[in-house]
């Protein structure tokens, strides 16, 4: 990929000086300078042009601008002039020149020019990187703002559900709310389905980071008890090894649920309550990250429930 810096007069001048002064013999100059720089054969052959007026071959200084003109006209040669300068900047074969002092002066100018080009390219690279960072930050701000607005609607929906007297209607609305919330975080959700020839009814499922979660969501007046989790635990145990259980109980659980889950050898269910859910919808925490933290709490400390307040305290320490 060629630099976006425009070819300047100074670069053109140095390239012509390199053609004219570095090597006395034209054929040697073509082999050591033009061809390694990538000049096509028909352009290289311009070195051997003759002056029709005087009937003699043109000097290297006379053919140099003709060579550069042809290179500038060809789209496939946009980097050749820069390459000529780069070769000149690393030149050491001063014995090939007709005038060694002129050759050394050309090499010095080429080195200075390549230094300038390197600085300009580095500056452009920094500018491009800053532009990419600014664009990424803008996208992230837009995403955050869109998520904030969406969460505001979900919170309104959640608060309206709290006033809903019909438990069946409330359960239906909770399912719709969760579908929208998970979609907001690009979490693939599977709706209710049957398996084992219709012997099992799965309320729903989702997938995060290669793990599959069978989900049960409840919004009842009383806290959930162990019997509410037995069915989910059985479904998880009858599933593959990379399957976990996700139990959402808006009003929490009885005091016996967490100790009994800790006694279970499979340690395969994580818990979420209404306050957890509402904090996520307040855009204070990321749902994906929070679920991952709950899973880590279960795996490292055998705790099926990580309360959102504890999670926020741990985050504030970092």
N, C-alpha and C positions, 0 to 999 in steps of 0.2 A: 504494500500500500504506500503510495507516494505522499510525501508531506504536502500540506495544503499551502505552504508558503509560495508566493509568486516568484518566478525567476526574475532576478533583478539585473540591472545593467552591470553591476560589479561582478556578478557570477558569470555573465556572458563574457566579460572582458578577461577574467582569469582563465576560463576554459579556452578562449582563443590563444592566450599567452602559453598555456600548457601545450597546445597543438603546435605552436610556432617555435617554442624554445627548448622543450625538454629533450628531444631527440633530433639529431641532425638528419639522419637518413629516414626518408618518408616511410618506406616499407616497414622499418623497425618501429617507427612511431605508431603506425597502424596496428602492428601486432601487440605492442606493449601498452598502448593507451586507448585507441578507439575500440578495438574488438573486445578487450576485457570490460570496457564500460558498457558494452551492449549495443554498439552502433551496428545497424544492419549493413550487409555487404555493399549494397548500392550506394550507401552514404560513405562507407569507407573508401570506395573507389573514386570518390571525388578528389581524394589526395593526389591522384595522378592526372588531373585535368591539365590541358595545355591552353596557353594563351594564344588565341587565333591571330592576334595582331602581331605578336612578335615570334610566333611559331615555336615557342619553347614551353616546357612544363611550368605551371604556376608555382610560386613559392608557397611554403606552408602558411605563411602569414596571409597570403592572398586567398587560399582555399579555406582557411579556418572559418571566416564568417559564412561562407557558402555551406560548410558542413553544419554549422549551428542553425542556419536558416532551415535546412532540410530536417534537422532533428526536431526543431520547434513546430514544424508543420505536421509531424506524424504523432498521432495519439499514442502509439506503442513505444515511443521514444522519449516520453516526458521525463524519465529519470536518468537518461544517458548523460546529459550535460552535468547534472549533479554528481554522477559517478566519475566523470572525467576529473572534476575538481577533487573528489575524494582520493582518486589514484594519485593525482599530483601532490596532495597533502602528505602522502606516505612515500613519495619518491625518494630514492637514494642513488639512482644510476646516473650521477652527474657526468660521468665520463662519456656518456652517449651524446651529450649536448655539444653544439658548435661553440657556445659561449657559456661556460660553467657559471659565471656570475649572474647572467640573466636567468639561467635555469634555477639557481638557488633563490633568486628574488621571487620567481614565479611560485616556487614551492612554499616560500614563506607566506606569500599572499593567499595561497590555497589553504594553508593551515589556519590562518586567521579567519578566512571565510568559513571553513568547516566548524571552527569554534563558535562563530556567530550563528551559523545554522543550527548547531546543537542547542545553543541557548534559546533560539526562537522556537525550535521544536519542543524543548522542555517546557517553555512558557505556554505554548499552544496545548500541550498535553495536560498541563495543570488546569488550564482554562476549560478543556473538555471534561476533565474529571470533576471540576467544580460544577459545571453545567449538569453533568450526570447526577451528582449528589443533590443539587438543587431540584432537579426534576424528580428524583426519587423521594425527596422530602416533601415536595408538592403533592405527589401521588399519595404518600402516607398521610399527609394532612387531610386531603380530600377523602381518603378512605376512613380516617378517624371521624371526620365530620359526618359522613354518610352513616357510619355505624352509630354515632351519637344520636342522630335524628331517628334512626330506626329503633334504637333502644328506648327512646322517649315514647314512641308509639307502643312498644311492647310493655313498658311500665304502665301506661294508661290502660292497656288491655289487662294486665295483671291485677291492677287495683280494681278494675271493674269486675273481674272474676271473683275477687274477695267479697264483693257484695251480692254475688249470685247465690240465690237460695237453693236452686235445683242442683244437687250433686252430680247428676249425669251430665247436665249442660256444662257445668264447671269442668268436669273431666274432659269433655269434648274440646272446650276452649283451651284447656291446658295443653292438650295434644297439639292443637293448632299453634299455640304460642311457642312451644318447644321446637316444632318444625321450622318456624320462622327464625328462631334464635340460632338453631344449629346451621341453617342455611346461611345466616349472616356470617358465620365463621367457617364456611365452606366445609362443613362436616357432613359426610354422606349419611343420610338417614334411610332406613328401610322401615316401611310401615308394618302393621300387624300382619302376621302370616302363620300358617299351620305347617307342622312337620310331623314325621313319624306316622304317615298315613292318616293325618288328622287327629292323632292322639294328643298332640300338644298345640296350644295356642300361644304364640309369642306376641306380646303387646307391641314390641318395636325393637329396633336395633340400630346401632351406628358403628362407624369405624374411624379410628384415629391412630395414626402412626403404626399401622400394621396390626393393631389389636382390635378385636371385635367385641362389642358390648351389647349384651341383651339388656333391654331397659324395661323397667316398670315405674310408672309414675302415678302417685296417689295424692289426692287432695281431700282428705277426710277431716271431720271435726276432731277425732281422737288421733293421738300419735300412733304410728304403725307399730305392730308388735312382731314377735318372732314368727308367728304363723304367716304373716304377710310376706315374709322373706323366704320361707321354706320352699315355696313354689319356684321362685327365681333361682334359688340355690340349686334345686334339682335340675332345672333347665340348663344352667351353666355346667353342672357336672356331666350332663349328657351331651355336651358340645365338645368341640375341638379344644386343644390345649391353649390356643391363643384367644380364648374367649373369657371375658370377664362379665360380671353383673353390675348393672348401674341402677341403683334404687333412689328415686326422688320421692321424698315424702314432705310435702309442703309444711306440715305441722310436726315434723320430726318423728322420733321413735320413743318407744318405752325404754325405761332404764335397763332392761335386760338384753336389748338387741345387740348393742356393741360388745359386751362381754361374751355373749354366746357366739358371735361372729369371730371373735378372737380365738375362741376355743376350736373353731372349725379348722381342720388341717389344710383345707384347700386355699383359704385366704383369697377368695375370688370375687368379693363384692365390695364396691365402694359406695358411699352414701352421700347424698346431697339433700339439703333441706331448703325451705322457702327463703330464708335469709341469704343463703349462698346464691340462689337463683336471682334474687332481687339485686344483689350487689353486682353480679355479672351484667344485668340489664341496665344498671346505673353507669356502665362503661368504666368502672373502676378497675376491673381485672379482665383478662383475656380468658375466654371459656376454655380454649384448647390448653393453655398453660395451667389453668386451675385444675382441670381434670388430670393432667400429667402430674401435678403436685399431689393430688389425692392418691393417685396410683403409687407414687414414690413413698408416700406416708404409709401405705399398706405394705409395700414390699420391704421397706427398711425397718419400720417400727411396728408392724402387725396391727396398725390402726386403720380400721375401715372408714373412719370419718375424720376429715381434716376440716375444721370449721373455718369459715372465711376470715373471721377476726384473727385467728391464729396465723393463717396464711399471710395476711397483710402485715402482721407484726414481724414475721420472718422475712418478708420482702423488704421491710424498712431497715433491716440490719445490714443489707448489702449496699 
